[in-house]
Amino acid sequence: MRQRSLIAITAALAAGALTLTACGSRDDNGGGSDSGNGDITVVIGVDAPLTGDLSALGLGIKNSVDLATKIANKEKYVEGVTFKIEALDDQGQASVGQQNATKLVANKDVLGVVGPLNSSVGESMQKVFDTAKLVEVSPANTNPALTQGVNWAKEKARPYKSYFRTATTDAIQGPFAAQYVFNDAKKKKVFVIDDKKTYGAGLAATFTAEFKKLGGQVVGTEHINPESKDFSAVATKVKNSGADVVYYGGEYPQAGPLSKQIKEAGAKIPLVGGDGIYSADFIKLSGAAGTGDLATSVGAPVESLPSAKEFVANYKAEGYKEAYEAYGGYSYDSAWAIIEAVKKVVEGNDGKLPDDARAKVVDAMQDVSFDGVTGKVSFDEFGDATNKQLTVYTVKGGDWATVKSGTFTG
């Protein structure tokens, strides 16, 4: 996001002065619609869990993309182009996400998609989008295989040219957490639990490898059913293991009750997780037992970044009912990356969209570079974010408090 007049934009938002104009009917070239008067409508798709357990994060994603399109339209950032969003609910389910990908591909006005939240959903969508040459930018997927291939630990190979992300990967997040737990928190015996899903299992694996490398001991491992809320058997195993910390690879709907039940079993030790548990809802679900628990999340706290002040003010002024949550800034930046790519394509084609607009946007995305909400936004040869910063948070006084920010040194 380029830094522009905060006062003017905020005032316009607060006054409800922004309007979205849908122009004309759809064309057949995958390039937006043209009303005949030079105005082009470009749709940015959004895929996220908008209902269900993970909706707090998903709605923050949707709202932040919506805000980006409103800012772009207000400023006429891409001359002759009006941006809209089409938001679809994947319910956190891979099969639904794949269906949504097919639906977004079928809408010829869609020139880019922001999402999804879950790595397992992202995995199910990649081929659909890549076949259609439709760019996808996830603000939240962290599994390394999505950009670097299934054998990424030994040999990196990018599987899909159309897939990008603004979040850093678990190849960095897991080891970063391990270094903090072992070196800073001085915990030497960990019990590792995951939910068997793409994100959770992958994150737990990278944490475990680094923790062992540092000299830590894994005193137990367990997999849980993410559909369950009764983790008493696992909690008893944790208590009997002698662990001084628990690492959980998964998301907050399970992590909250798990933390609570571990403490109830008599193991008064912290639960540590990744960005999947970094949500206000984790604190609600874990209750007082969550105090002292830890989470890592991508980037620095949005509220602490000078580059994010405009985003925070505009989001508030727009009056969204839901918080932007952990991925709001990354979602805004993902949408703005698509807007920048569309701008490059339009300006390189005499103010119009070419017949192969989708493919051109994919190509343009590789070279996108701008100062965004979360810092410098650009992508490496795999489509991964070049911003590798991470932060450790702890639950304190009923809220998340920053403990440490930095980058993984491996």
C-alpha positions, 0 to 999 in steps of 0.5 A, a space after each residue: 500500500 502506498 502511503 496516501 492522505 490518511 485524513 482524506 481517505 478516512 473522511 471519505 470512508 467515514 462518510 460512506 462516500 465510497 461506491 462500487 460500480 459494476 459496469 456492463 456484462 461479462 466478456 469471454 476473454 477472462 479479462 473483466 467486463 467493459 461497458 463500452 464507455 471505457 470503464 472495466 470491472 475487475 473482480 477479486 475473488 476471496 476464499 476463506 471460512 466465512 462461517 464455522 469455527 474459523 470464521 473470525 479469521 475468515 471474515 477478517 480476510 474478507 473485510 480487508 480485501 473489501 477495504 483494499 478495493 474501496 481504497 483503489 476505487 476511491 483513488 482511481 488507482 487503476 485508471 478506467 478500472 473498478 474493482 469488486 470482490 466476490 467472497 466465497 465461504 470454504 468452511 475450512 474444508 478442502 472439498 468446498 474450497 476446490 468447488 469455490 475455485 471452479 466457481 471463481 474460474 468460471 467468472 471471467 471478471 475474476 482476475 485474481 483471488 485472495 485466500 484461502 486461510 487453510 493450507 489444506 484448502 490451498 492445496 486443493 485449489 492450486 491446480 484449478 487456478 493454475 490450469 485457468 492461469 488465474 493468480 492466487 495470493 494467500 495471506 495465511 497459507 504457511 505449509 512449505 510444500 505449496 510453493 516449494 514442492 512436497 520434497 522441499 526439505 531436500 530439493 525445492 521445486 515450484 509446483 504452480 506458477 500462479 500461486 503466491 503468498 504474503 505469509 512466510 512459511 512453516 519452514 521458518 515459523 516452526 524452527 523460530 518457535 523452537 528457538 524461542 521455546 528452547 533458548 528464551 523460555 528455557 523449556 527442554 522437554 516438549 510434548 508434541 500434538 497435531 491435528 493431522 491436517 496439512 498445516 498442523 502436521 507440517 508445522 509440528 514437524 518443522 518445530 520438532 526437527 529444530 527443537 531436537 537439533 537444539 538439544 531438546 527432548 520430545 517426551 511424547 507425541 499425539 495426534 488428535 481428531 479436529 472434530 472432537 472437543 474432548 482431549 482428556 486422554 491426551 491431557 493425561 498423557 501430557 501430565 504423565 510425560 513430564 513435559 515442561 511445554 506442549 507444542 500444538 500444530 493446529 488451530 484455535 478451535 481445538 487449541 483452546 479446549 486442549 490447553 484448558 484440559 491439559 491444565 485441568 489434568 494437572 500439567 501446569 505448563 504452557 501450550 505453544 502454537 503457530 499462527 493458527 491459534 493466534 486469535 482472540 477466540 483462542 483466549 475465549 476458548 481456553 479461559 483463564 487456563 490460557 494465561 501464559 500460553 504462546 503463539 507465533 504469527 507471521 510478521 510484526 504486530 500490525 498495530 506496531 507498524 508505522 506502515 499499518 496506521 493508515 490501514 487500521 484507521 481506514 478499517 475502523 472508519 469503514 465500520 466492519 463488524 468483525 476485527 481484521 484479526 491475524 491476517 487482515 494486513 496480509 489480506 489487504 496486501 494480497 489484494 493490493 498485490 493483485 491491484 498492482 499487477 492489474 495496473 501494470 497489465 492495463 497500463 502496458 496495453 493502452 489502458 485496456 485489458 488484453 485477451 489473455 489478461 489472467 496469464 498476464 496478471 500471473 506474469 506481472 505478479 512475479 515482479 510486484 513490489 511495493 510498501 504495504 501494510 505489513 512492510 515490503 511486499 514482493 515475491 521470490 522465485 517460488 512465489 513466497 513472501 520475501 518478508 520473513 519476520 515473525 513474532 512470539 505472543 503470549 496470553 496476558 491479562 485476557 489479551 495477546 501481548 508481544 514477547 519477541 519479534 525477529 527472523 529465524 536464523 538457521 
